[in-house]
Amino acid sequence: MRGARDGGGGPPADRLLALFAAALVALNFPLLLVWDRDATLFGLPLLGVALFVIWAALIAVLAWISERPGRRNGRRP
């Protein structure tokens, strides 16, 4: 399996690391306390909805990063 480092078609490692760091920050305990309220959204607890939305957004960004065509020297291959 070839990745971005060895000339393959995988996503760039720096973008994956940035997404991983964003996931760590977004799913960190102190930030999750913002969503830990007695409120509900469409009858669902706000914390559960927030976790699902954050998780889905991370997967969507990962898919977007993975499907973008690679660029070399400012040009598309």
C-alpha positions in Angstrom: 0.0 0.0 0.0 1.5 3.3 -1.1 1.0 6.5 0.8 1.7 10.2 0.1 5.3 9.9 1.4 6.4 7.4 -1.2 4.6 9.0 -4.2 1.4 7.1 -3.8 -2.1 8.6 -4.0 -2.8 8.7 -0.2 -3.6 11.9 1.7 -0.7 14.1 2.9 0.6 13.1 6.3 0.6 16.7 7.6 -3.1 17.0 6.9 -3.9 13.8 8.6 -1.8 14.8 11.7 -3.7 18.2 11.7 -7.0 16.3 11.6 -5.9 14.0 14.4 -4.9 17.0 16.5 -8.2 18.7 15.8 -10.0 15.5 16.9 -8.1 15.4 20.1 -9.0 18.9 20.9 -12.6 18.6 19.9 -13.1 15.4 21.9 -11.1 16.5 24.9 -12.9 16.4 28.2 -12.9 20.1 29.1 -14.4 21.1 25.8 -17.0 18.3 26.1 -18.2 20.0 29.3 -19.6 22.8 27.1 -22.2 20.4 25.8 -23.0 18.7 29.1 -26.2 20.4 29.9 -29.7 19.3 30.8 -30.9 20.6 27.4 -32.2 18.4 24.7 -32.3 18.7 20.9 -35.2 16.9 19.2 -35.6 14.9 22.4 -32.0 13.8 22.5 -29.4 14.8 25.1 -27.3 17.7 23.9 -24.0 15.9 24.8 -24.9 12.8 22.7 -25.9 15.0 19.7 -22.7 17.0 19.9 -20.5 13.9 20.1 -22.3 12.5 17.0 -22.0 15.7 15.1 -18.3 16.2 15.9 -17.6 12.5 15.0 -19.5 12.8 11.7 -17.7 16.1 10.9 -14.3 14.5 11.5 -15.2 11.6 9.2 -16.5 14.0 6.5 -13.2 16.0 6.7 -11.2 12.8 6.5 -13.1 11.7 3.4 -12.6 15.1 1.8 -8.9 15.1 2.5 -8.6 11.6 1.2 -10.5 12.2 -2.0 -8.8 15.5 -3.0 -6.4 15.2 -5.9 -2.8 15.6 -4.9 -0.9 18.6 -6.0 2.7 18.7 -6.9 4.5 22.0 -7.6 1.2 23.8 -7.5 -0.2 21.7 -10.4 -2.6 18.9 -10.5 -1.1 15.5 -11.7 
